[in-house]
Amino acid sequence: METPPLDPARAPTATTSKFWGVSWSKWNGRWQAQYKDANGKTHTIGLYDTQEAAAHAVNAAIRALPPDVQRRRHTNPVVDGRLVPKPPRKPRKRRRELPSTPSTRPRLD
């Protein structure tokens, strides 16, 4: 079985794209475009060689939905004909561990 050529824009360990609705399909070795409808059902649009092509397909599919559903879906912004990546996720704050309470059992010395 021959492995498909890798997308040069994809980091070897990246599993998600920098665009909404686009992710790496490990099985096919290509970018997968998908979105969820108003009922929460996932619709796969297709597989693409570049994540930019997949992002354009997501935008086109969402624009084809009714206007009330369009407003509730993320589309990839396009400025001057170029896609703008989604903002990076903020790192989650880690919970601080509570200091251990002294044991109530007497120490045996």
N, C-alpha and C positions, 0 to 999 in steps of 0.2 A: 504494500500500500504506500503510495507516494504522498508525502505531506505537502499541503498547499504552501505557496510562498507567503512569508510573513509580511505584514504591513510595516514599512520602515518607520512610520510615525508612531507605531505602538511599542511601548517599552516591553521587554520580554516578560515582566511580571505583572503588567497592568491587566486587570480584568474588567475594568469599567472605562468608559469613554469620558471625555471632557464635555460631552454634549448630552442633553436630556434625551432619554429614550433609546440610547445606543449602548450596547455592551458587546464584549468580545465573546464569540461563540467558539469555545475550545474544541467542540466536536467537529465543526466545519473549518475552523481556522480563518474565519472572516468576521466582519462586524455585523451584528444583528440589530435591526431597527424594530421597535415595538412600542405600543402605548396601551393604556387601559381605558376602556369605555366607561360610561356613566354607571354601569352595573358592576364595575370592578373586574370585568373579564379582560384578559390580556389578548391583544391582537398583534400577531407578528406580521410585519410588513414585508420583510425580506432580508436577504444577506447581501452585503456590499463589500467591496475591496477596501474602501477607505471609510473612516468614521465620518468624514465630512459628507460623503454621498449618502450615508445612512441618516445623518442628521437632516439633510434636505428632504429625504423621504418621510421622516417623522413629521416635519413641518407641513408637507403637502397632505399627508393623511389626516392630520389634525384640522387643517383648514377645510377639508372636505366634510367634517362633522357639522352638525347643527350649531348655530351660534351660542346657545346656552351651554353646550358641552365644551365648545372651544375655550370659553373663558376659564374653565376649571382644569385645563390641561397645560402643561409646560411646553412651550415651543422654544426653539433655539433662536435667539435674536440674530438678525442679520444687519450689519452696518456696512455701508458702502460695498455691498455685494459679497461680504465675507462673514462667515459665521463667527459669533462671539462665544467663547467657552463659558460654561456655567461657572458661577463663583465657587471657589474652593470651600470645602466643608470646614467649619470651625472645629478645632479639636475639642473633644469632650473633656470636661473637668473631671479629674479623678477624685474619687472620694478619699478623704483623709481617714486613715484608720484611727479609731479611738484608742487612746492610751490604755494599756491593759490595767485593769483594776487590781489592787493588791489582793492576794488570796486571803480568804477569811479563815483558812485552816491554819492552825498553829504550826510553826516550823519546828522540826525536830533537829536539834543540834547535838 
